[in-house]
Amino acid sequence: MKPELTPGLVRACASFPQYAIDERDTAAAVDVACGVVDENQRGLISGTPTYSLLTEGFFSQAREDANAICLSGLRSYAAHMR
């Protein structure tokens, strides 16, 4: 999966709210990413990997953990406001 330097990508990078990324830097980043993919395909990965780093179970657990942390913080805050 190689990124492509498209007009849409250039526009998105240029209008990034926190800091704009100019077209030259966007093109350089795309070149580097493509080089990493090429290197991985040549020497490390052949075919389609059979693994998934972020599974549905991971996201489910992360959502539950985040919810528990938020609830704990809100309850603590509410207890101090009484």
C-alpha positions as CSV (number, residue, x, y, z in Angstrom):
1,M,0.0,0.0,0.0
2,K,1.9,3.0,-1.3
3,P,0.6,6.5,-0.9
4,E,0.2,8.6,-4.0
5,L,0.9,12.3,-4.4
6,T,-2.5,13.4,-5.5
7,P,-3.9,17.0,-5.7
8,G,-6.2,16.0,-2.9
9,L,-3.3,15.0,-0.6
10,V,-1.4,18.1,-1.5
11,R,-4.5,20.2,-0.6
12,A,-5.1,18.4,2.6
13,C,-1.5,18.8,3.7
14,A,-1.5,22.5,2.8
15,S,-4.7,23.2,4.8
16,F,-3.7,21.2,7.9
17,P,-5.0,23.4,10.8
18,Q,-2.1,23.1,13.1
19,Y,0.6,23.7,10.5
20,A,0.6,23.7,6.7
21,I,2.8,21.2,4.9
22,D,4.0,22.5,1.5
23,E,3.9,20.4,-1.7
24,R,7.6,19.8,-1.7
25,D,7.6,18.3,1.8
26,T,4.5,16.3,1.0
27,A,6.1,14.9,-2.1
28,A,9.3,14.0,-0.1
29,A,7.2,12.3,2.6
30,V,5.4,10.2,-0.1
31,D,8.8,9.3,-1.6
32,V,10.1,8.1,1.7
33,A,6.9,6.1,2.5
34,C,7.1,4.4,-0.9
35,G,10.7,3.6,-0.3
36,V,9.9,1.9,3.0
37,V,7.2,-0.1,1.3
38,D,9.5,-1.1,-1.5
39,E,12.3,-2.1,0.9
40,N,9.9,-4.2,3.0
41,Q,8.6,-6.0,0.0
42,R,12.1,-6.7,-1.3
43,G,13.6,-8.0,1.9
44,L,11.0,-8.6,4.6
45,I,7.5,-9.3,3.4
46,S,6.3,-11.4,0.5
47,G,2.7,-11.7,-0.4
48,T,-0.1,-10.3,1.8
49,P,0.5,-10.5,5.5
50,T,-1.9,-12.8,7.4
51,Y,-1.9,-10.8,10.6
52,S,-3.9,-7.8,11.8
53,L,-2.2,-5.5,14.3
54,L,-5.3,-3.8,15.4
55,T,-8.1,-6.2,15.8
56,E,-11.8,-5.6,16.6
57,G,-11.0,-7.0,20.1
58,F,-8.3,-4.4,20.6
59,F,-10.7,-1.5,19.7
60,S,-13.4,-3.0,21.9
61,Q,-11.1,-3.2,24.9
62,A,-9.6,0.2,24.3
63,R,-13.1,1.7,24.1
64,E,-14.1,0.0,27.4
65,D,-10.9,1.1,29.1
66,A,-11.3,4.7,27.9
67,N,-14.9,4.8,29.1
68,A,-13.9,3.4,32.5
69,I,-11.1,6.1,32.9
70,C,-13.5,8.9,31.8
71,L,-16.2,7.7,34.3
72,S,-13.7,7.4,37.1
73,G,-12.5,10.9,36.5
74,L,-15.9,12.4,36.2
75,R,-17.1,10.7,39.4
76,S,-14.0,11.9,41.2
77,Y,-14.6,15.5,40.0
78,A,-18.3,15.3,41.0
79,A,-17.4,14.1,44.5
80,H,-15.1,17.1,44.9
81,M,-17.8,19.5,43.8
82,R,-20.3,18.5,46.5
